[in-house]
């Protein structure tokens, strides 16, 4: 933060909506985490849990790209389209944009412009869905659920590696809860470093801990030690040097034949005794509706929606011991360690 900049600190317990996101510093129950850890994962089978739901309503932009190029859109190209589209929702002033879209509907109808009215209504629907999910339910960042999920780790001043980091939200929340360490964010799209992370609101507060007192404290992005590496995960040169390796919405992009590779990414850089944290989008009616209504923004690559048992079975089959399992608002969530051979 610039030395001349003065910022008033947010107050613990505060809750309010800004024009584009929610501030939730409430520190009392409920913590919005449903714990399913008591399950005996070694006895679970795919016959018990069924298969994940595959999202296959493709974005029109992907369909047009493939028609033009006569080939399937490469994974990295799809990720770039997704990042740019998704980011546009985060930076919108939703009350203002919703009011403008409503005005566009009215003015188009007054001119008998049916096509214009249809386009404005579609934008209004998209804005309404995003407003509900992110600004009303706070289900994308979900700070209370993630604080509950991340609590109780036996780490001090941890090194945290975030694979497929995008804007890095969850690593910043971990850094606030376990301060004094270092975060390394990794994504192969430069846009994630420059825009999704680079333009993440500096005023957004993370509820965490003051290491000098042990009391709760509010942290901000510019008070954290964060490095952003633009790289393919397969090319990373790190050894087993991180206390926590985390991915949010990564493994559901890998078809079954590649899932062992995805889970190996999480073990490859982990210290002995370290933690693996994995979440994926939940298979629920609202989740299916979200990816259907916003398909032209979101659906540029392979994606599955799972339930917690499906995610946990994948993790168990790929050599992870499941310490905590459950779900938060929009995601299944696991905390794991590699199982002893």
C-alpha positions in Angstrom: 0.0 0.0 0.0 1.3 3.5 -0.9 2.6 5.2 2.2 0.3 8.2 1.6 -2.8 6.0 1.4 -4.9 5.9 4.5 -7.3 3.0 4.9 -9.7 2.5 7.8 -9.6 -1.1 9.0 -12.8 -3.2 8.8 -14.3 -4.2 12.1 -14.6 -7.9 13.1 -18.2 -8.9 13.0 -19.1 -6.5 10.2 -21.4 -7.7 7.4 -22.3 -5.6 4.4 -22.8 -5.7 0.6 -20.7 -3.5 -1.7 -21.7 -2.9 -5.3 -19.8 -6.0 -6.4 -19.1 -8.3 -3.5 -20.0 -9.1 0.2 -17.9 -8.2 3.2 -18.5 -10.9 5.8 -16.3 -10.7 9.0 -18.9 -12.4 11.3 -17.0 -14.6 13.7 -20.0 -16.5 15.3 -21.8 -19.7 14.2 -23.2 -20.9 12.0 -20.0 -21.5 10.0 -21.8 -23.0 7.0 -19.6 -26.2 6.7 -21.4 -29.6 6.6 -19.0 -32.3 7.9 -19.1 -35.8 6.4 -15.7 -36.9 7.7 -17.1 -39.9 9.6 -17.6 -41.9 6.4 -15.4 -45.0 5.9 -13.9 -44.1 2.6 -12.2 -47.5 2.2 -15.5 -49.3 1.9 -17.1 -46.9 -0.6 -17.5 -47.9 -4.2 -18.6 -46.2 -7.4 -21.7 -48.4 -7.3 -22.5 -46.6 -4.0 -21.9 -43.1 -5.2 -22.7 -43.0 -8.9 -20.7 -41.0 -11.5 -20.3 -37.2 -11.6 -22.5 -35.0 -13.7 -20.8 -33.8 -16.8 -21.5 -30.2 -17.9 -21.9 -30.4 -21.7 -23.8 -27.3 -22.7 -20.9 -25.6 -24.4 -20.3 -21.8 -24.7 -21.3 -20.4 -28.1 -17.7 -18.9 -28.3 -16.2 -22.4 -28.0 -18.6 -23.8 -30.7 -17.7 -20.9 -33.1 -14.0 -21.3 -32.4 -14.1 -25.0 -33.2 -16.2 -24.4 -36.3 -13.7 -21.8 -37.6 -10.6 -23.9 -36.8 -11.9 -27.3 -37.6 -10.5 -28.7 -34.4 -11.3 -29.1 -30.7 -10.5 -26.0 -28.7 -7.2 -26.6 -26.7 -7.5 -26.7 -22.9 -5.3 -23.6 -22.5 -7.3 -21.7 -25.0 -10.5 -22.5 -23.3 -9.1 -21.5 -19.9 -8.1 -18.1 -21.3 -11.7 -17.5 -22.6 -13.2 -18.6 -19.3 -10.9 -16.4 -17.2 -11.7 -13.3 -19.2 -15.4 -13.9 -19.2 -15.6 -14.8 -15.5 -13.5 -11.8 -14.5 -16.0 -9.4 -16.1 -18.6 -10.4 -13.5 -16.3 -9.7 -10.5 -15.6 -6.2 -11.6 -19.1 -5.1 -12.4 -21.1 -2.6 -10.4 -24.2 -4.9 -10.1 -26.9 -2.5 -8.9 -25.9 0.1 -11.6 -25.6 -2.5 -14.4 -28.9 -4.2 -13.5 -30.7 -0.8 -13.5 -29.1 0.0 -17.0 -30.2 -3.4 -18.3 -33.8 -2.8 -17.1 -33.8 0.6 -18.8 -32.6 -1.1 -22.0 -35.5 -3.6 -21.9 -38.0 -0.8 -21.5 -36.5 1.5 -24.2 -36.2 -1.5 -26.6 -39.8 -2.4 -26.1 -40.9 1.2 -26.6 -39.1 1.2 -30.0 -40.6 -2.2 -30.8 -37.1 -3.5 -31.0 -37.7 -7.2 -30.2 -34.2 -8.3 -30.8 -32.8 -5.5 -28.6 -35.3 -6.3 -25.8 -34.4 -10.0 -26.0 -30.7 -9.2 -25.7 -31.3 -6.9 -22.7 -33.5 -9.5 -21.0 -30.8 -12.1 -21.4 -28.2 -9.7 -19.9 -30.6 -9.0 -17.1 -31.0 -12.7 -16.4 -27.2 -13.2 -16.3 -26.7 -10.3 -14.0 -29.5 -11.5 -11.7 -28.0 -15.0 -11.5 -24.5 -13.6 -10.7 -25.9 -11.1 -8.2 -27.8 -13.9 -6.4 -24.8 -16.3 -6.3 -22.0 -13.9 -5.5 -23.5 -10.7 -4.0 -26.5 -12.2 -2.1 -25.5 -15.7 -1.2 -21.7 -15.0 -1.3 -21.3 -18.6 -2.6 -18.3 -18.0 -4.8 -15.8 -16.7 -2.2 -17.8 -18.1 0.8 -15.5 -16.8 3.5 -17.4 -18.3 6.4 -17.5 -21.7 4.9 -13.8 -21.6 3.9 -12.7 -20.3 7.3 -14.5 -23.3 8.9 -13.0 -25.7 6.4 -9.4 -24.4 6.9 -9.6 -24.2 10.7 -7.5 -26.5 12.9 -4.5 -27.1 10.6 -1.3 -27.9 12.6 0.9 -25.3 10.8 2.8 -22.2 11.7 4.1 -19.7 9.2 3.3 -22.1 6.4 4.4 -22.1 2.8 1.2 -22.4 0.7 1.1 -23.5 -3.0 -2.1 -22.8 -4.9 -2.4 -24.8 -8.2 -4.6 -23.2 -10.8 -4.8 -20.1 -8.6 -6.9 -17.6 -10.7 -7.3 -14.7 -8.3 -5.8 -16.6 -5.4 -8.7 -16.0 -3.0 -8.4 -19.2 -0.9 -4.7 -18.9 -0.4 -5.2 -15.3 0.9 -7.8 -16.6 3.4 -5.3 -19.4 4.5 -2.6 -16.7 4.8 -4.8 -14.7 7.1 -5.6 -17.7 9.3 -2.0 -18.8 9.4 0.0 -15.6 9.0 3.8 -15.1 8.7 4.5 -17.6 5.9 4.5 -17.3 2.1 2.0 -17.9 -0.7 2.9 -19.1 -4.2 0.1 -18.8 -6.7 0.5 -20.7 -10.0 -1.6 -20.4 -13.1 -0.6 -20.7 -16.8 -2.7 -17.8 -17.9 -0.9 -14.4 -17.6 -4.3 -12.7 -17.3 -4.8 -14.4 -13.9 -1.7 -12.7 -12.6 -2.3 -9.3 -14.2 -6.1 -9.0 -13.8 -7.8 -11.7 -11.8 -5.2 -11.4 -9.0 -3.8 -8.0 -10.0 -7.2 -6.3 -9.8 -8.5 -8.2 -6.8 -10.0 -5.4 -4.6 -7.3 -4.2 -2.1 -10.1 -3.2 0.3 -11.5 -6.7 0.6 -10.9 -7.9 4.2 -9.9 -11.4 5.3 -10.7 -12.4 8.9 -7.7 -14.2 10.4 -5.3 -14.2 13.3 -2.7 -11.8 14.8 0.4 -14.0 15.4 1.7 -11.6 18.1 -1.4 -11.9 20.3 -3.3 -14.9 19.0 -6.4 -12.7 18.8 -8.5 -12.3 15.6 -7.4 -9.7 13.2 -8.4 -8.4 9.7 -5.9 -8.8 6.9 -5.7 -7.3 3.4 -4.0 -8.5 0.3 -1.2 -6.0 0.3 -0.2 -7.1 3.8 0.5 -10.6 2.7 3.6 -12.2 1.2 2.5 -13.5 -2.2 4.4 -14.6 -5.2 2.6 -15.2 -8.5 4.2 -17.7 -11.0 2.8 -17.9 -14.5 3.6 -21.5 -15.4 2.2 -24.9 -16.4 2.0 -27.0 -13.2 3.9 -29.8 -15.0 6.9 -27.4 -15.4 7.2 -26.3 -11.8 10.7 -26.8 -10.4 9.7 -27.0 -6.7 10.5 -29.9 -4.5 8.6 -31.2 -1.5 8.7 -27.9 0.2 5.2 -26.7 0.9 3.2 -27.1 4.1 -0.2 -26.8 2.2 -1.0 -27.5 -1.4 -4.4 -26.3 -2.4 -6.6 -26.4 -5.6 -10.1 -24.9 -6.0 -12.1 -26.2 -8.9 -9.2 -28.0 -10.6 -9.6 -31.7 -10.6 -13.2 -31.7 -12.0 -11.6 -30.5 -15.3 -9.7 -33.8 -15.7 -11.5 -36.8 -17.2 -11.0 -40.0 -15.3 -8.0 -41.2 -17.3 -6.1 -38.0 -16.3 -7.3 -37.8 -12.7 -4.3 -39.7 -11.3 -2.1 -36.9 -12.8 -4.2 -34.2 -11.2 -4.0 -35.8 -7.7 -0.3 -36.4 -8.1 0.2 -32.6 -8.7 -1.0 -32.1 -5.1 1.5 -34.7 -3.6 4.5 -33.7 -5.7 5.3 -30.5 -3.9 4.1 -31.4 -0.3 6.4 -31.7 2.7 6.0 -34.8 4.8 3.0 -34.2 7.1 1.7 -31.4 5.0 -1.9 -30.9 4.0 -3.7 -31.2 0.6 -6.9 -29.0 0.3 -9.2 -29.7 -2.7 -12.6 -28.4 -3.6 -14.8 -28.9 -6.6 -18.2 -27.4 -7.5 -21.2 -29.3 -6.0 -23.6 -31.3 -8.0 -26.8 -29.6 -7.0 -29.8 -28.1 -8.9 -28.5 -24.6 -8.4 -25.1 -25.6 -9.7 -26.5 -27.2 -12.8 -28.6 -24.1 -13.4 -25.7 -21.8 -12.9 -23.6 -23.5 -15.6 -26.6 -23.7 -17.9 -27.7 -20.1 -17.7 -24.2 -18.7 -17.8 -22.9 -21.4 -20.3 -21.6 -18.8 -22.8 -19.3 -17.4 -20.1 -18.3 -20.5 -18.2 -18.3 -23.6 -20.4 -15.1 -23.6 -22.4 -13.7 -26.9 -21.2 -14.4 -30.2 -19.6 -16.1 -29.9 -16.3 -17.8 -32.2 -13.8 -20.1 -31.5 -10.9 -19.7 -34.0 -8.0 -20.9 -34.6 -4.6 -18.6 -34.9 -1.6 -18.5 -38.7 -1.6 -17.5 -38.8 -5.3 -14.7 -36.3 -4.8 -13.5 -38.2 -1.7 -13.6 -41.5 -3.5 -11.4 -40.1 -6.2 -9.0 -38.8 -3.6 -8.9 -42.1 -1.7 -8.3 -44.1 -4.8 -5.4 -41.8 -5.7 -3.6 -42.3 -2.4 -4.9 -39.6 -0.1 -5.9 -40.0 3.5 -9.0 -38.0 4.1 -8.8 -36.0 7.3 -11.9 -33.8 6.7 -14.6 -34.0 4.2 -17.9 -32.1 3.7 -19.4 -29.3 1.7 -19.8 -25.5 1.9 -22.3 -23.4 -0.1 -21.2 -24.2 -3.7 -18.3 -26.6 -3.2 -17.3 -30.1 -2.0 -14.3 -29.8 0.2 -11.5 -32.1 1.4 -8.5 -31.8 3.6 -6.1 -34.7 3.1 -2.6 -36.1 3.5 -0.8 -38.7 1.4 -1.5 -42.2 2.7 1.4 -44.3 3.9 2.5 -46.8 1.3 
